[in-house]
């Protein structure tokens, strides 16, 4: 009886037909001004990035423990309130930040954020393997734009003093798959294999090469469609294999992406990509 009454109360329009309460701008003007000096951050692997730990740890990492106040907004976002514009810009210039070996996306507060707010992260990428004959800004741009939107190219033909690699800052979607190689062919007919090295990258999913989850939680992996008898045989073989090797028990990866994409087959991985990405596997 009590449960039925509670259900009825929840579906009643209590107060919905009452006149709206008007709140003048003066009531929240100071809060709006305070928010302008803040960053909104989104830990990309919430399974291993506790929000309370994040808001406690990052100000220490920045050396601003007494000058930054962190607070949790919801299950996905946190906010860092700064005291000065200089401190905020300094932190932004040194992005991206990590906590517990996983990236944290951050963006300056906006009063009316767009639909794509905090769905991207800017990463520095080192492009290695461009033949000397073709090293120039135009070549670098042609290669880098295949990764994503180019934010900054840290190379100038007349002033750069090293060309072992070319650095470029690229904007990635937080659910984008990272690429570690790109085969290219020049107009001359010469070919090259370009290698991409991502600065500050510590961990990725060893199945799909994304940085929002671990392999065990990868939504891009194909599920096996097997009947009951085959399932029993499969689990029996898996159990026996686990007794013989501990390696299968150490692959704990990232959580599901923050906005789960549709389940699709993982893209094929070649041995070269697998070897290049393996240092970032958990």
C-alpha positions as CSV (number, residue, x, y, z in Angstrom):
1,X,0.0,0.0,0.0
2,X,2.8,2.4,0.9
3,X,4.6,1.7,-2.3
4,X,1.5,2.3,-4.4
5,X,1.0,5.6,-2.6
6,X,4.6,6.6,-3.2
7,X,4.2,5.8,-6.9
8,X,1.1,8.0,-7.2
9,X,2.9,10.9,-5.4
10,X,5.8,10.7,-7.8
11,X,3.5,11.0,-10.8
12,X,1.5,13.9,-9.4
13,X,2.2,17.4,-10.8
14,X,2.9,18.8,-7.4
15,X,3.8,22.5,-7.9
16,X,4.1,22.2,-11.7
17,X,1.1,24.4,-12.2
18,X,2.2,27.1,-9.8
19,X,3.6,30.4,-11.1
20,X,7.2,30.4,-12.1
21,X,9.7,31.8,-9.6
22,X,11.8,34.6,-11.1
23,X,15.4,35.0,-9.9
24,X,17.0,38.4,-10.8
25,X,20.5,38.5,-12.5
26,X,21.9,40.2,-9.4
27,X,21.4,37.1,-7.4
28,X,23.9,35.1,-9.5
29,X,26.1,37.8,-11.0
30,X,29.0,37.1,-8.7
31,X,28.8,33.3,-9.3
32,X,29.0,33.9,-13.1
33,X,32.0,36.1,-12.7
34,X,33.6,33.4,-10.5
35,X,33.0,30.7,-13.0
36,X,34.7,32.6,-15.7
37,X,38.0,31.8,-14.0
38,X,37.5,28.1,-14.0
39,X,38.2,24.9,-16.0
40,X,35.7,22.1,-16.5
41,X,37.4,18.8,-16.6
42,X,36.3,15.3,-17.7
43,X,38.3,12.3,-16.6
44,X,38.3,9.9,-19.6
45,X,38.6,6.7,-17.7
46,X,36.2,7.1,-14.7
47,X,36.7,3.4,-13.7
48,X,40.2,4.2,-12.5
49,X,39.9,8.0,-12.0
50,X,38.0,8.6,-8.8
51,X,36.6,12.2,-9.0
52,X,37.4,13.0,-5.3
53,X,41.0,12.0,-5.9
54,X,41.2,14.0,-9.1
55,X,40.1,17.3,-7.5
56,X,42.6,16.7,-4.7
57,X,45.5,15.6,-6.9
58,X,45.6,18.0,-9.9
59,X,46.0,21.2,-7.9
60,X,49.1,19.6,-6.3
61,X,50.4,18.6,-9.7
62,X,50.0,22.2,-10.8
63,X,51.7,23.6,-7.7
64,X,48.5,25.6,-6.9
65,X,47.2,23.7,-3.9
66,X,46.1,26.9,-2.0
67,X,45.1,28.8,-5.1
68,X,42.7,26.4,-6.8
69,X,39.5,24.9,-5.5
70,X,38.2,21.7,-7.1
71,X,34.6,20.4,-6.9
72,X,32.6,17.6,-8.4
73,X,29.7,18.7,-10.7
74,X,28.2,15.2,-11.4
75,X,29.3,11.7,-12.2
76,X,31.3,12.9,-15.3
77,X,32.6,16.4,-14.7
78,X,34.6,18.3,-12.2
79,X,35.4,22.0,-11.9
80,X,38.5,23.9,-10.9
81,X,38.1,27.5,-9.7
82,X,41.2,29.7,-10.1
83,X,42.1,32.9,-8.3
84,X,44.0,34.5,-11.2
85,X,43.8,34.5,-15.0
86,X,47.6,33.8,-15.1
87,X,47.3,30.6,-13.2
88,X,44.4,29.4,-15.4
89,X,46.2,30.1,-18.6
90,X,49.4,28.5,-17.4
91,X,47.5,25.3,-16.6
92,X,45.9,25.4,-20.0
93,X,49.2,25.8,-21.8
94,X,50.5,22.7,-20.2
95,X,47.6,20.4,-21.2
96,X,46.8,17.6,-21.5
97,X,46.9,16.4,-17.9
98,X,46.8,12.9,-16.6
99,X,45.6,11.2,-13.4
100,X,46.4,7.6,-12.6
101,X,48.0,7.2,-16.1
102,X,44.8,8.2,-18.0
103,X,44.0,11.5,-19.7
104,X,41.8,14.2,-18.4
105,X,40.1,16.4,-21.0
106,X,39.5,20.0,-19.9
107,X,38.1,23.2,-21.3
108,X,37.5,26.7,-20.0
109,X,34.0,27.3,-18.5
110,X,31.3,28.5,-20.9
111,X,28.0,30.0,-19.8
112,X,26.2,28.2,-22.6
113,X,28.4,25.3,-23.8
114,X,27.9,23.8,-27.3
115,X,26.8,20.3,-27.8
116,X,30.4,19.2,-28.4
117,X,31.7,20.7,-25.2
118,X,34.5,18.5,-23.7
119,X,34.2,15.9,-26.4
120,X,37.8,16.4,-27.7
121,X,41.3,16.5,-26.4
122,X,44.4,18.1,-27.9
123,X,47.5,15.9,-28.0
124,X,51.1,16.6,-29.2
125,X,52.1,14.0,-31.8
126,X,55.7,13.3,-33.0
127,X,55.7,12.3,-36.7
128,X,58.8,10.2,-37.4
129,X,60.2,8.8,-40.6
130,X,59.7,11.5,-43.2
131,X,62.5,11.2,-45.7
132,X,64.8,14.2,-45.6
133,X,64.1,15.1,-49.2
134,X,60.4,15.8,-48.3
135,X,60.7,17.4,-44.9
136,X,58.8,20.7,-45.1
137,X,55.8,22.3,-43.6
138,X,53.5,21.3,-46.4
139,X,54.4,17.6,-46.1
140,X,53.9,17.8,-42.3
141,X,50.4,19.3,-42.8
142,X,49.4,16.7,-45.4
143,X,50.3,13.9,-43.0
144,X,49.0,15.4,-39.8
145,X,45.6,16.4,-41.1
146,X,44.9,12.7,-41.6
147,X,44.9,12.3,-37.8
148,X,42.6,15.1,-37.0
149,X,42.2,18.9,-36.8
150,X,45.7,20.6,-36.6
151,X,45.9,23.1,-33.8
152,X,49.6,23.9,-33.9
153,X,52.5,22.8,-36.1
154,X,55.8,23.1,-34.2
155,X,58.0,23.3,-37.3
156,X,59.4,26.1,-39.5
157,X,61.6,25.5,-42.5
158,X,63.9,28.4,-41.7
159,X,64.2,28.1,-37.9
160,X,63.7,24.5,-36.7
161,X,67.0,23.0,-35.4
162,X,66.1,19.3,-35.3
163,X,64.1,17.2,-37.7
164,X,64.4,13.7,-36.2
165,X,60.7,14.2,-35.8
166,X,58.1,16.9,-36.4
167,X,55.8,17.9,-33.6
168,X,52.2,18.8,-34.2
169,X,49.3,19.4,-31.9
170,X,46.2,17.6,-33.1
171,X,42.6,17.7,-31.8
172,X,41.1,14.2,-31.3
173,X,37.6,13.1,-30.4
174,X,37.7,11.4,-27.0
175,X,36.4,8.2,-28.6
176,X,38.8,8.3,-31.6
177,X,41.0,5.3,-32.3
178,X,44.7,6.2,-32.2
179,X,46.9,5.4,-35.2
180,X,50.6,4.6,-34.9
181,X,51.6,4.2,-38.5
182,X,50.7,5.7,-41.9
183,X,52.1,4.5,-45.2
184,X,52.6,7.3,-47.7
185,X,53.6,7.6,-51.3
186,X,55.2,10.7,-52.7
187,X,54.6,12.0,-56.3
188,X,58.1,10.8,-57.1
189,X,57.0,7.3,-56.4
190,X,59.1,6.9,-53.2
191,X,57.2,5.4,-50.3
192,X,57.7,5.8,-46.5
193,X,56.2,4.5,-43.3
194,X,55.5,7.3,-40.9
195,X,55.4,6.5,-37.2
196,X,53.3,8.5,-34.7
197,X,54.4,8.9,-31.1
198,X,51.9,10.5,-28.7
199,X,53.4,12.6,-26.0
200,X,52.3,11.9,-22.4
201,X,50.3,8.9,-23.6
202,X,50.4,6.2,-20.8
203,X,47.6,3.8,-21.4
204,X,45.2,2.7,-24.2
205,X,42.9,-0.2,-24.8
206,X,44.9,-3.0,-26.3
207,X,41.9,-4.1,-28.5
208,X,40.8,-0.9,-30.2
209,X,43.6,1.7,-29.4
210,X,41.3,4.1,-27.7
211,X,42.1,5.9,-24.4
212,X,38.7,5.8,-22.7
213,X,38.6,2.2,-21.5
214,X,40.6,-1.0,-21.0
215,X,40.3,-4.1,-23.1
216,X,38.0,-5.9,-20.6
217,X,35.4,-3.1,-21.0
218,X,35.9,-2.4,-24.8
219,X,32.6,-1.9,-26.5
220,X,34.1,-2.4,-29.9
221,X,35.0,-6.0,-29.4
222,X,32.9,-8.5,-31.2
223,X,30.9,-10.8,-28.9
224,X,30.8,-14.5,-29.6
225,X,27.4,-15.8,-30.5
226,X,27.5,-19.4,-29.4
227,X,25.0,-21.9,-28.1
228,X,24.9,-23.3,-24.6
229,X,27.0,-26.4,-25.3
230,X,29.7,-24.4,-27.1
231,X,29.6,-21.8,-24.3
232,X,30.3,-24.5,-21.7
233,X,33.3,-25.8,-23.8
234,X,34.6,-22.3,-24.3
235,X,34.5,-21.5,-20.5
236,X,36.1,-24.8,-19.7
237,X,39.0,-24.1,-22.1
238,X,39.4,-20.6,-20.8
239,X,39.5,-21.9,-17.2
240,X,42.2,-24.5,-18.1
241,X,44.2,-21.9,-20.0
242,X,44.0,-19.6,-16.9
243,X,45.6,-22.3,-14.8
244,X,48.5,-22.5,-17.1
245,X,49.2,-18.9,-17.6
246,X,48.7,-15.8,-15.5
247,X,49.1,-13.5,-18.4
248,X,45.4,-13.7,-19.2
249,X,44.6,-12.4,-15.8
250,X,46.5,-9.1,-16.1
251,X,44.6,-7.3,-18.9
252,X,42.4,-4.9,-17.0
253,X,41.7,-2.0,-19.3
254,X,39.7,1.2,-19.6
255,X,36.0,1.6,-18.8
256,X,33.4,2.0,-21.5
257,X,33.5,5.3,-23.4
258,X,31.7,8.1,-21.6
259,X,29.2,8.2,-24.4
260,X,29.0,4.5,-25.5
261,X,29.2,4.2,-29.3
262,X,27.3,1.4,-31.1
263,X,28.9,-2.0,-30.9
264,X,30.9,-2.5,-34.1
265,X,33.7,-4.9,-35.0
266,X,37.2,-3.7,-34.0
267,X,39.2,-2.5,-36.9
268,X,41.9,-4.9,-38.1
269,X,45.3,-4.3,-36.5
270,X,48.5,-5.1,-38.2
271,X,51.6,-6.5,-36.3
272,X,53.5,-3.2,-36.7
273,X,50.8,-1.2,-35.1
274,X,50.3,-3.7,-32.4
275,X,54.1,-3.6,-31.6
276,X,54.2,0.2,-31.6
277,X,51.2,0.5,-29.3
278,X,52.1,-2.2,-26.9
279,X,54.1,0.1,-24.4
280,X,50.7,1.8,-23.6
281,X,48.8,-1.4,-22.8
282,X,48.0,-1.8,-19.1
